[in-house]
Amino acid sequence: MQGKKIYQEKLFNNFQLSDRVPRSSFYRRLKDVLHLDFLYKKTKCYYGNSGQQSIDPIVFFKLCLVGYLENIISDRQLIEHCSMRLDILYFVGYDIDETLPWHSSISRTRQLFPEEIFEEVFTHVLEMCVKKGMVAGRAQAIDSAPIKANASMDSLELKVPKQDLSSHLKTVSDTNDNDAESGDKPNEKNRDQELSDAKLNVITSDKHKENLSGIHKKGSTNANNKTHYSPTNPDARISVKPGKAVKLNYHSQLSVDTAHHVITDINAYHADKKDSQCLEDIVERLSARLWKFGFVWEDLLADTGYCSGEVYAFLEKKGVQAYISIPDSYKGGPEGFTYNKEEDHYICPNGEIIPFKKVFTHRYKGNQTLKKQYCSSSKQCKGCALAEKCLSKTARYKRFEVTYYREEYERTKARLKTPKGKHMPLKRQSTVEPVFGTLTQYLGLRKINTIGIKQANKVMHLSAMAYNLKKYLKFNQKLVKSDAKRERLTRLNQKFLTELICPFLRLPNFAILLPI
């Protein structure tokens, strides 16, 4: 007999949400392990003593986590999505007849809580991973990626009025140039000292703004953070990468533990800041967090973008071994010259000594570093058979600069040539790069939906929390299954008892404990 279903709403119904959500549900298992009761005490100071009750801080964080777990970056869309999911309602503690908070309440609460609250929740989730044995703490892989900011290239405006732009650019150029004592060539020192009227007309034209949003080609100078900014989001910076569209971005710096790919640190930086300039701040923050959990950080894995003499010296001071690739452009000195470490001088191929002269600060494109200058005399180079190849056409003596941190470079270079050092770049690629892909493609970090770098930092922490929680629920601690491994562990335990504990018990003070 053919059936026909007729729907008619009941006036009374007995319904329990917990009976409808399966035991194997992701959000039901997450509800059982994620306890955020400490937030009541931490966030109490941000509320008044009168007025209407706000959204529960635990509900706020759970709703935010659901957004990144479901790859939803819109607060309005998040509330609509949660209202139709029984497992999410059970996770946040709402029944089917209760109305979820208004989407604007999530936005206001996100602005209300400072970055420290989000970092504490992130640290709490990381502590859960540590207690489950997912973090080793010994080696950390670090990488960065640009994240789209909530600003359009069409919103760009000049930083100063058009009539003052020339003097502004000259001031910026003077700041970026080398010191007068740097010993650079005159054509390099005086570069960009004055800006031509033709270039000014290009920068101030309407077509320039259109060119900024195009595809960046090698050698193109359209995008410039010195001349333009976004008034709608001043913290966003123009990010230039060959072959990619020029956009207003933030920089996300990510640290991942190499044991089980757990995120140990994440932070937002301005997109025009280099990786090497961010590393010291990352190391200070991450070292303190790992030390809190009882870990000693030993190895740091990173790509060439983090390479600098200051970074190598800083990491050696911290006791962290750097496995950071050195660019091919690095030279320990001129080709064919031999360095004498004890006397701190170079010996040219003709046997002449090139002595050390001075230490100076080298500034270039907003960066500065220490360099050492070595210089010969005109008498040494006069009549030399190698002068034509060694000197330029107008030079009468040999003068060159070498990084002040040459020894740190050489130690790192030797470390990278070891079997362990050769394996580290592959380990870094397989550790941190897939994590970034997961965050941007599946966990809501493809775009920052807030304004300001502080708000962007909160978004990045929420996305990292969602990633760690998914790994936490999927992680199964590996147990010893092989009989050979089990026997080996048993022998090690017996060896420990016989060689350490038993001799200690035979001491006179413990004679009373031994059997007669």
Order of alpha helices (4+ residues) and beta strands (2+ residues): alpha-alpha-alpha-alpha-alpha-alpha-alpha-alpha-beta-beta-alpha-alpha-alpha-alpha-beta-beta-beta-beta-alpha-beta-alpha-beta-beta-beta-beta-beta-alpha-alpha-beta-alpha-alpha-alpha-alpha-alpha
